[in-house]
Amino acid sequence: MCRSTKVVVRLFVCILGIGFASRVSVGAVLINEFLAANSSTLADPQGQFDDWVELYNSGDAEVDVGGMYLTDDPESPTKWRIPQGLSNLTRISAKGLLIIWLDGDTTDSGLHASFGLD
């Protein structure tokens, strides 16, 4: 890291709401990787190099994460809700990956959370 102080990044995937327990086994969706201060590694659909998080489905069945929450603050577990009804964007195949951009550009195409990483 470029900063002299220790930086702790916390990202959480929260499974909250009625019906999710039957759709997702506990621990099936994990944060696999994230990148803060992305300057050249991976561009979003708009060609911008924004922060991102990669979710991994460790289960043996496809998972639709629509309706689940992503947060960087344990005090606010419902900070950003992954949109429902967009299964073409929110499905993760068994042992598959899904990237969500952490840039606040929620109206852009693709999955863009309402927050970025410091």
Helices and strands as residue ranges (DSSP letters): E 12-14, H 20-23, E 29-35, E 51-57, E 63-64, E 69-71, E 80-81, H 87-90, E 91-92, E 97-102, E 112-113
